[in-house]
Amino acid sequence: MAVPSAASCERPHFFSHATSSTRPIAKRCRVICGSNRRELLATSLIGLGTSFEAPGAGAVVPGNVQAGGPLPAVPRTQGDQASNRTSGSAALQDFQPFVKAGITTFDTADIYGPSEELIGKYLASVWDRKDIHTQVLTKLCCFGDTMRRAAIFQEVEKSVDGSRLRLGVNSIDLLQLYWDDYNNKNYSVARGAIKHVGVTNFDVPRLQEILNTGAKVISNQVQYSLIDRRPEVAMTDFCQQHGIKLLSYGTVAGGFLSDKYLGVQQREVRLDTSSKAKYAAVLGQAGGWDWLQELLQVLAGIAAKHRVSIADVATKWVLDRTMVAGVIVGARNANHVADHQQMCALQLDEEDLETIQVALDNGVQPTSDCYTWERGGIW
């Protein structure tokens, strides 16, 4: 299934609050860490720990983002190729360190390139290991003509079976629905070879609509970070009322919420990956580069206090939010497994949270629901 083109997307300046336009998200397959090894899909999404973006391919969001003026036009890549272990035998080898650390839940989608096949190859290589208990979460992404076919159960069943066969599993632990056209109310809720149903990037009205069909939805995967707190506008309360957990992606904002960007001048930023371009646009809505530096200074002080990284503090802040079952953090290789385990052990105290809140109050407060801005609405 094709990802819609983003060739005409506007890219706002860091320091301006530009008119929003539809911006599809490009992601790879992800891996979810069960830091305390509790089951994810017993009766609800609980105790997940951290999620990690794992090997796989994703669509590229084209276009340039400006930060207070044009940034260097550079080719979009998957970052430093020397550390890129997101395909082939290297990717398969890197699954094992994650699994050994308790990271045993994998998140992917039918549109994430070869990621389902890659996970399937890993699962096939350990199928006889009684000590490895994996869970696979995938997605049924409905765009364009897929929206029409989604109204036909046999077509939905065919798509789900395609994912199941690529993964090499008898049933899918969690099928997450992405629904592009909100004017189409024929929400597809697959039956058969799936155990649980979730959604991704749904707002509150659409989540209510799909619940009204009688579907039992246990999760909504949304963007949630210190620079994107839109879930707190309405989604968190709604999910608490209905027992729906949140899976959060974008928790370190494409790396901007890390030590790497502390003290960096705006003019030095190179948006050389689609992830950086995307989260630069988000940052343009949330407060801009100067505000980010203020926030990073605060996070750096807390990180030094606990002897962890800025990314650890930013990630744990999201993980501790109400109704968040797990967070999704990019992992191009297995080099940072120990660091993420350290994050899971981090305990932010009241002083930490109050200090962070002061910095957040200095930014632009969101007023819209999840994914409204990406669909052309306000922030």
N, C-alpha and C positions, 0 to 999 in steps of 0.2 A: 504494500500500500504506500502511496506517495505522500510525502510530507508537503503541505502547501508551501508555495514559494513565498519567500520573504524579501524578494528583490525590491519591492516598493516600500519597505518599512522605513518609517522615519526613525532617526537615531538622535535623541535629545542630547544637549550639552550637559555636562556635569553641573553647571551652575545655573541652568535655566530649566524651567518646568514646561517642556515642550508639549504640544498637543500629542496625545497618545495615538498610536495606531496598532493594528494587530501585529503581534510578534510571536510567531510559533516558537516553541522551545525545542532545542536540539539536545538530546541526551544519549548516553550510552547505557548498556546494561549496568545494573547496580547490584551490590551485595550487601545484605543487612546483617549487622553484627548482633548476635545475642550475647551481650556482655555478661549476663548472669545465667545464661544457658536455659532460661525459662522458655516454654513453648510459646510461639507466636499465635498460632491459630487454634487454641483450645476452644474457648467460647468467645474470645474477643482478642484484639491486638493489645497485648500487654508485655511489659518488660523486654522490649526489643533491644535497647542499647543503641548502638551506632550502625548506620548503613553506609556502605561504601560503593562508590562507582567503580565497577569492575571492567574487565576486558570486553571489547565489543566495538561496533561501529555505530555512528550516529549521523543524522543529517546535519549539514552545516548551515548556519543562518548567515546569509551573505549581507554585505553592507558595512559601512564604517561608522563607528561611534566617535563623537568628538568630545573632548574634555576641555571646555573653556577655549576652544579653538581647534582647528584640524589636527588630528594626531597623524603620525606617520602611517602611510598606507602600506601595510605589510601583508604577505600571504597568510591566509588562515591555515593553521596547522593543528595538530594535536599536541602542541607544546614541544618541549625538548625531546627530540627523537631518540637521544641517547638513553633516556630513562623510560621510554615508551614501551611497555610490555603489554599492550592491549590486543594483541592478535597472535595467532599461531601457537607453537609449542610453548613459547615464553608465557603466554597468558594461561595456558593449562597448568603449567608448573606453579604459577603464582596463586592458584586457587588453594593449594594445600596449606600454606602458611596462615591464610585467613581462617580456614576451617579449623586448623589446630588451635587457633586463638579463640574459637567459639563463634566465629563469623560464618554462620551456616545457612543464612537465608538470602537467597539471590533474587534481585528484582530486575526485570527486563521488560521487553515489549515486542509485539509483532513487527514494529517498524524500526527497531534498533539494529538494522543491518543483520549481521550474522551472530548476534549475541545469544539468541535462543539456541542455535546450533552449538555454539561454544560451550554454553552451560551444559547442554546435553552430552557433549563429549566428555566433560569432566565427570558428570554423574555416571556415565557408562563406565568410566575408569575406576570408580569406587563402589559400584553397585553391590559388591559382596562384602563391603566393610560394615560390620555390625556396629562399630563405634562412631560412625558418621551418620548423622541424622539431618538431612538438608530439607529446606523448604524452598519452593520456587514460586515467586509472584510475577505474573506477566500481565500484559494489557491487551485489550481489544480496542484499537484506535480507529475511530470512525470519522473519515473525511470524505467530502465529495460524493462520488458514486457509491462509496462504501456506506454512506448514510442511507441511501435507498435500499441497498441490499441488507442493511442491518434490521430492517423491518420484517425480513423473511427468516424465520427460525432456522430453516435448513442452511441458509447462507452463514448465519452466526455460528451454528454448530460446525460447519465446515471450517470456518476461520479458527475456532477454538481447537478443533482437532489438529489443524495445521501446527499450531503452537505446541500442542501436547506431543505430537510426533517429533517435532524438532527438538523438544526437550527430552524426549525419550521417557516420559512418565505416563503412568496409567491415568492420573487425574491431576489437575492443576490446583495447587493449594489456595491460591487467591487470584481471581481474574478481575483486573481493574479496568473499568470502562472509561475511555476518553470520548467525549461527545462534542463534535465541532459545531454543529448547527443547532442552536437552542430553539429555533422555530420548529424543529422536528421533535415531536413529543413521543415518538415511538421508541422509547428507550429499550435497548436490547439488554435483556437479562438472561444470559445463557443458562441452560440447564444441562444436566448430564455429567460430563467428566470434569466437573469443577467442584471444589469443596466450599469455597466462600466467594462472595462478590464484594468488590470495592469499586471506587471511582477515582478519577484523578482530575484535578483542576476544575471541579464542580464548585459553583457558588451555592449559597444557601437556598435560593428559590428552586434551582434545578435539583438540588439534593432532596428537597421536600417533594418535588414532583416524582422523582424516582422512588422515594419511599411510599408515595401514594399508590404506586402500582402494586404494592405488596412485597416488593423486593426487600430482602434482609441485607442491608449494606453495612459492612463492618469497618470500612476505612475510606478515607479521602486523602490522596497524595497531593500535597500542595507546597508551594514555595513558602518558606518560613525562615527568617533569619533576623539578626539585629538590625539590618537595614530594610527588611521587608516584614513588617508585623501586621500585614493585612488580615491574617487569620483571626487576630484579636478583635477585629471590628464587629464580626457577627458569627463567624464560623465556629469558634471555640465553644461559645455558649450553646449553639445549636447542636453541635456534636455531643456535648455533655448531656443535653436533654435526651438525646436519642442513642446514647451508648456507642457512638462512632469514633474511632480513633484516627489520629492524624499521622501520616507518614510525611516527613518534612524533607524537601530537597532544597538545594541552594543555601545551605546553612553557613558556609564560609564565603558565599557570594563570589564564586569563581576564583577564590584565592585572595580577594581584596581584604577579607577579614583575617589577615595573617601577618606574621612578623615581616614578611617580605616587603610589604608596602608601608610599614611604619617609617615616617620621615621622608618618604619619596615625594619628589616634586611632581606636580600634575603633568608637566611637560615631558617627564621621563617615562610616562606610561605608554606602553605599546600594546595595542589591542590586537595581538597576533593570533588569538584563538577565538572561536565563536563564543566560548563561555565567557571570556573577558568582555567581549563586545556586549553580550546580553546583560551581564551584571553591571557594566558601566552605565547602561541605559537605566537600569533599576536605581543605581546610585544617583543618577541625575534627578530622579523623582524624589528620592528620600532625603536629600540634603546637600549633596555635592561633595567635592574633594576635600575642602577645608573642614567640613563637618566630619568626614571620614577620619581625617587625621586626629581630630579631637577625640573621636571614639576609640581609635587605635591606641592613643596615649593612655586612656583610661584602662583599656583591656591589657595593655602592656604592664601597667602597675599591678593589676590583679594576677596576671600570669607570673610575674616575678615573685609575688607573695607566695604563690602555690607551687612554684618551680615547674610550670608547664608552659605551653606556647599560647600565643594569642588565639590561634585557631582552636585550641582545646577549650579555652574559655568561651569563645563564641559558640562552639558546638554544644557544650554542656548547658549553656544558657537556654538554647532551644530544646534540648533533650528534657530539661526539667520543667518545661511549660505544660500547662494543663492540657490534657488529652493527647499529648504527643507520645506516640508509642515507639517511634524510632526516627533517627535522622540519617540523611543520605549525604555522605562526604566522598568527594572524588578520590579515586585511588588508581593511579596509572601503573602501579607496581606494588609489590608487597613490602616496600622499604619502611612504611610508616605504621605497620601493624602494632608495634610496641607503643608508639606514641598515642594511637587511638585507644589502646587498652588503658593507658595512663589517664586519658581524658575521662573514661568511664568511671574511674576511681575518684575523680575530682569532685569536691564538695564546695560549691559556692555558698558563702555565708551571707547573712543579711546585709552586712556592710558592703560586700561586693555587689549585691543586687541593687542596693540603693545608689551606689556610685554609678553603676551602669545606667540606671534609670535617669539620672540627671543628664547624662550625655545624650540619651535617647530623646529626652524632652527638648533638646536643642535642635533636633532634626525636624523634618517635615512629617507631620502625623498623617498616616493614611486614613482615608474616609471611605474607601470602596471595599467591596468584597473580593475574595480570592479570584484571581485571573480576570477581573473586570478590565484592568488597564491593558492587558495583553489583547483583549478583544476590542480595543478602541475606546474604552471608557476612561474615567478620571482615576487618579491615584488616591 
